[in-house]
Protein backbone atom coordinates (compact mmCIF):
# COMPACT_ATOMS: atom_id res chain seq x y z
CA UNK A 1 0.00 0.00 0.00
CA UNK A 2 1.23 3.49 -0.78
CA UNK A 3 1.98 5.79 2.10
CA UNK A 4 1.01 9.37 1.43
CA UNK A 5 1.48 12.08 3.99
CA UNK A 6 -0.96 14.95 4.46
CA UNK A 7 -0.08 18.64 4.59
CA UNK A 8 0.38 18.57 8.37
CA UNK A 9 2.65 15.51 8.32
CA UNK A 10 -0.04 12.99 9.24
CA UNK A 11 -0.25 9.66 7.43
CA UNK A 12 -3.24 9.44 5.07
CA UNK A 13 -5.40 6.33 5.04
CA UNK A 14 -6.70 4.66 1.88
CA UNK A 15 -10.05 6.48 1.96
CA UNK A 16 -8.35 9.86 2.39
CA UNK A 17 -6.03 9.08 -0.54
CA UNK A 18 -9.01 8.26 -2.76
CA UNK A 19 -10.83 11.43 -1.70
CA UNK A 20 -7.74 13.47 -2.55
CA UNK A 21 -7.39 11.85 -5.99
CA UNK A 22 -11.08 12.46 -6.76
CA UNK A 23 -10.71 16.09 -5.67
CA UNK A 24 -7.64 16.54 -7.89
CA UNK A 25 -9.38 14.92 -10.85
CA UNK A 26 -12.34 17.28 -10.44
CA UNK A 27 -10.04 20.30 -10.16
CA UNK A 28 -8.35 19.26 -13.40
CA UNK A 29 -11.68 18.75 -15.13
CA UNK A 30 -11.24 15.00 -15.45
CA UNK A 31 -13.92 12.41 -14.85
CA UNK A 32 -13.24 9.54 -12.46
CA UNK A 33 -13.65 6.17 -14.16
CA UNK A 34 -16.45 3.89 -13.05
CA UNK A 35 -15.62 0.36 -11.98
CA UNK A 36 -16.49 -1.02 -15.42
CA UNK A 37 -14.45 1.67 -17.18
CA UNK A 38 -11.46 0.95 -14.95
CA UNK A 39 -11.71 -2.80 -15.67
CA UNK A 40 -11.82 -2.04 -19.40
CA UNK A 41 -8.86 0.36 -19.19
CA UNK A 42 -6.70 -2.10 -17.24
CA UNK A 43 -8.08 -5.12 -19.14
CA UNK A 44 -8.98 -6.91 -15.93
CA UNK A 45 -10.47 -10.32 -16.63
CA UNK A 46 -8.93 -10.71 -20.09
CA UNK A 47 -6.84 -13.85 -20.55
CA UNK A 48 -4.44 -14.72 -23.33
CA UNK A 49 -2.97 -18.03 -24.50
CA UNK A 50 0.68 -17.10 -24.00
CA UNK A 51 3.15 -14.25 -23.56
CA UNK A 52 3.39 -13.58 -27.30
CA UNK A 53 -0.38 -13.13 -27.62
CA UNK A 54 -0.39 -10.91 -24.54
CA UNK A 55 2.32 -8.65 -25.97
CA UNK A 56 0.49 -8.41 -29.30
CA UNK A 57 -2.88 -7.57 -27.68
CA UNK A 58 -1.26 -4.88 -25.52
CA UNK A 59 0.56 -3.31 -28.47
CA UNK A 60 4.09 -4.29 -27.48
CA UNK A 61 6.84 -5.67 -29.70
CA UNK A 62 7.07 -9.47 -29.78
CA UNK A 63 9.71 -11.41 -27.89
CA UNK A 64 12.94 -11.94 -29.80
CA UNK A 65 13.57 -15.34 -31.30
CA UNK A 66 16.59 -17.33 -30.03
CA UNK A 67 19.76 -15.87 -31.55
CA UNK A 68 18.02 -12.69 -32.74
CA UNK A 69 19.96 -9.55 -31.82
CA UNK A 70 18.13 -6.43 -30.71
CA UNK A 71 18.68 -3.07 -32.40
CA UNK A 72 21.14 -1.97 -29.67
CA UNK A 73 23.34 -4.97 -30.52
CA UNK A 74 23.90 -3.56 -34.02
CA UNK A 75 25.30 -0.21 -32.85
C-alpha positions as CSV (number, residue, x, y, z in Angstrom):
1,X,0.0,0.0,0.0
2,X,1.2,3.5,-0.8
3,X,2.0,5.8,2.1
4,X,1.0,9.4,1.4
5,X,1.5,12.1,4.0
6,X,-1.0,14.9,4.5
7,X,-0.1,18.6,4.6
8,X,0.4,18.6,8.4
9,X,2.7,15.5,8.3
10,X,0.0,13.0,9.2
11,X,-0.2,9.7,7.4
12,X,-3.2,9.4,5.1
13,X,-5.4,6.3,5.0
14,X,-6.7,4.7,1.9
15,X,-10.1,6.5,2.0
16,X,-8.3,9.9,2.4
17,X,-6.0,9.1,-0.5
18,X,-9.0,8.3,-2.8
19,X,-10.8,11.4,-1.7
20,X,-7.7,13.5,-2.5
21,X,-7.4,11.9,-6.0
22,X,-11.1,12.5,-6.8
23,X,-10.7,16.1,-5.7
24,X,-7.6,16.5,-7.9
25,X,-9.4,14.9,-10.8
26,X,-12.3,17.3,-10.4
27,X,-10.0,20.3,-10.2
28,X,-8.3,19.3,-13.4
29,X,-11.7,18.7,-15.1
30,X,-11.2,15.0,-15.5
31,X,-13.9,12.4,-14.9
32,X,-13.2,9.5,-12.5
33,X,-13.6,6.2,-14.2
34,X,-16.4,3.9,-13.1
35,X,-15.6,0.4,-12.0
36,X,-16.5,-1.0,-15.4
37,X,-14.5,1.7,-17.2
38,X,-11.5,0.9,-14.9
39,X,-11.7,-2.8,-15.7
40,X,-11.8,-2.0,-19.4
41,X,-8.9,0.4,-19.2
42,X,-6.7,-2.1,-17.2
43,X,-8.1,-5.1,-19.1
44,X,-9.0,-6.9,-15.9
45,X,-10.5,-10.3,-16.6
46,X,-8.9,-10.7,-20.1
47,X,-6.8,-13.9,-20.6
48,X,-4.4,-14.7,-23.3
49,X,-3.0,-18.0,-24.5
50,X,0.7,-17.1,-24.0
51,X,3.1,-14.3,-23.6
52,X,3.4,-13.6,-27.3
53,X,-0.4,-13.1,-27.6
54,X,-0.4,-10.9,-24.5
55,X,2.3,-8.7,-26.0
56,X,0.5,-8.4,-29.3
57,X,-2.9,-7.6,-27.7
58,X,-1.3,-4.9,-25.5
59,X,0.6,-3.3,-28.5
60,X,4.1,-4.3,-27.5
61,X,6.8,-5.7,-29.7
62,X,7.1,-9.5,-29.8
63,X,9.7,-11.4,-27.9
64,X,12.9,-11.9,-29.8
65,X,13.6,-15.3,-31.3
66,X,16.6,-17.3,-30.0
67,X,19.8,-15.9,-31.6
68,X,18.0,-12.7,-32.7
69,X,20.0,-9.5,-31.8
70,X,18.1,-6.4,-30.7
71,X,18.7,-3.1,-32.4
72,X,21.1,-2.0,-29.7
73,X,23.3,-5.0,-30.5
74,X,23.9,-3.6,-34.0
75,X,25.3,-0.2,-32.9
